């Protein structure tokens, strides 16, 4: 079977230009009319009608890859698909946790926001008129310089991007982060998930790793999430449910305000210190987060209101308010 058939079968619903060119080639080789195929390619992809007709003219007898744009860098460190797998696996692990919560408290449901284009929220817990948005994160890289830079042990330190937390408290003020700390997750994926791909799936993986083009992220998302779901039953035995740590966006910003030295680039000079260029608030896992099991237990007993009120707890204190 040709690679275009693999791509068309697995990514046929994607608007990535490569997926739609593959579909067009399969159609042509099955005897489809050129003009009809060109119009279908135009309607399903970012290509103009003129360019679609040009491609279709000789597509039947040429390799469809010749019409694709090659990635400039294809090593595993630059491959976005490799980086997306840990996020997809972590979200799938949390999805299992949500199903357990729904069993413990049937009044609570959830909405999957991962494919809605919502950049802040992955899942929204719902109970009556109350909603609790959740952003699921994988902490997969240990901050080895944490002790010298932010005063935390590397194994007790997780980063929250400051700009995302600020954006969250403006748009989703009740948002919580559910964070899985797993520094060997990528190796688990490479050892126990990727080898499970069928020959057809591996062929598509190779195409996506080599080529890019308009709307490539749509194809990457569809491939990664479908592979995780398809092989989850077997793969999940290799990655048992992790411990998720929880902190609200509000609390992350409060830590930034009270302890600015936890944020290189804000409270101390970041450049040349080994801190990531992104401005992160660094959180103590043991002292400033709670286990998801505690949050789940409180929701099961008292409902979402219990956690929403905890996120919005406030107190009165004296603060500097300089006139000059």
Buried (B, 14 or more C-beta within 10 A) or exposed (E): EBBBBBBBBBBBEBBBBBBBBBBBBBBBBEEBEBEEBBBBBBEBBEBEEEBBBBBBEEBBEEEBBEBBEEBEEEEEEEBBBBBBBBBBBBBBBBBEBBEEBBEEBEEBEBEEBBEEEBEBBBBBBBBEEBBBBBBBBBBBEEBEBBEEBBEBEEEBBBBBBBEBBBBBBEBBBBBBBBBBBBEEBBEBBEEBBBEBBEEBBBBBBEBBBEBBBBBBEBBBBBBBBBBBEBBBEEBBEEBEEBEBBBBBBBBBBBBBEEBBEBBBBBBBEBEEEEBBEEBBBBBBBEEBBBEBEEBBEBBBEEBBEBBBEBBEEEEEEEEEEEEE
